[in-house]
């Protein structure tokens, strides 16, 4: 099990990015969370196996249908938390 900490920049707030990320993560059986940041970015923390995390990261490069992702910063590490679901944090 590994973890990715992701910062997504671009037009990623107000375009259902968090909800669509949650749906994709749940489809992939990945746990973690997603939240909007005050600077206009979105933070994603996800835990799962490497192949599924790579799929999620590739999906995040495009994001929800109305999103316009500029950059994606992905940091890999060992899983740290005992997460049971994938949640949208407000």
C-alpha positions as CSV (number, residue, x, y, z in Angstrom):
1,X,0.0,0.0,0.0
2,X,1.2,3.4,-0.9
3,X,0.0,7.0,-0.7
4,X,-0.1,9.9,-3.1
5,X,-0.4,13.5,-2.0
6,X,-1.5,15.6,-5.0
7,X,-1.9,19.3,-5.6
8,X,-4.0,20.1,-8.7
9,X,-3.9,23.6,-10.2
10,X,-6.0,25.2,-12.9
11,X,-9.7,25.7,-13.1
12,X,-10.5,22.9,-10.7
13,X,-13.0,24.6,-8.3
14,X,-16.7,25.1,-9.1
15,X,-16.6,22.4,-11.8
16,X,-17.5,19.3,-9.8
17,X,-13.9,18.3,-9.5
18,X,-14.1,17.0,-6.0
19,X,-17.3,15.0,-6.5
20,X,-15.9,13.4,-9.7
21,X,-12.6,12.6,-8.0
22,X,-14.5,10.9,-5.2
23,X,-16.5,8.8,-7.7
24,X,-13.3,7.8,-9.6
25,X,-11.5,6.9,-6.4
26,X,-14.4,4.8,-5.2
27,X,-14.6,3.1,-8.6
28,X,-10.9,2.2,-8.2
29,X,-11.4,1.1,-4.5
30,X,-9.0,3.8,-3.3
31,X,-9.3,5.4,0.1
32,X,-8.5,9.0,1.0
33,X,-10.0,12.5,0.6
34,X,-10.2,15.6,-1.6
35,X,-10.7,19.2,-0.7
36,X,-10.6,22.7,-2.2
37,X,-7.9,25.0,-0.9
38,X,-8.2,28.8,-0.3
39,X,-5.6,29.5,-3.1
40,X,-7.8,27.9,-5.8
41,X,-6.0,24.5,-5.9
42,X,-7.4,21.1,-5.0
43,X,-5.6,18.7,-2.7
44,X,-6.0,14.9,-3.0
45,X,-4.7,12.3,-0.6
46,X,-5.2,8.8,-1.8
47,X,-4.1,5.4,-0.6
48,X,-4.1,2.0,-2.4
49,X,-2.0,-0.2,-4.6
50,X,0.4,1.4,-7.0
51,X,-1.4,0.5,-10.2
52,X,-4.7,2.0,-9.0
53,X,-3.0,5.1,-7.7
54,X,-1.4,5.6,-11.1
55,X,-4.8,5.3,-12.7
56,X,-6.2,7.9,-10.4
57,X,-3.2,10.2,-11.0
58,X,-3.7,9.9,-14.8
59,X,-7.4,10.7,-14.4
60,X,-6.5,13.7,-12.2
61,X,-4.4,15.1,-15.1
62,X,-7.7,15.7,-16.9
63,X,-10.3,15.7,-14.1
64,X,-14.0,16.4,-14.3
65,X,-15.5,17.3,-17.7
66,X,-15.6,21.0,-17.0
67,X,-12.2,21.2,-15.3
68,X,-9.1,22.7,-16.9
69,X,-6.0,21.2,-15.1
70,X,-2.8,23.2,-15.5
71,X,-0.4,21.2,-13.3
72,X,-0.4,18.2,-11.1
73,X,2.2,17.7,-8.3
74,X,2.3,14.1,-7.1
75,X,4.3,13.0,-4.1
76,X,4.6,9.3,-3.4
77,X,5.0,7.7,0.0
78,X,4.0,4.8,2.2
79,X,0.4,4.7,3.4
80,X,0.1,6.6,6.7
81,X,-3.6,6.5,7.6
82,X,-6.3,3.9,8.2
83,X,-8.8,5.3,5.8
84,X,-12.0,3.4,5.1
85,X,-13.6,5.4,2.3
86,X,-12.9,8.3,0.0
87,X,-14.4,11.5,1.2
88,X,-15.0,15.1,0.0
89,X,-13.8,17.5,2.7
90,X,-15.4,20.9,2.8
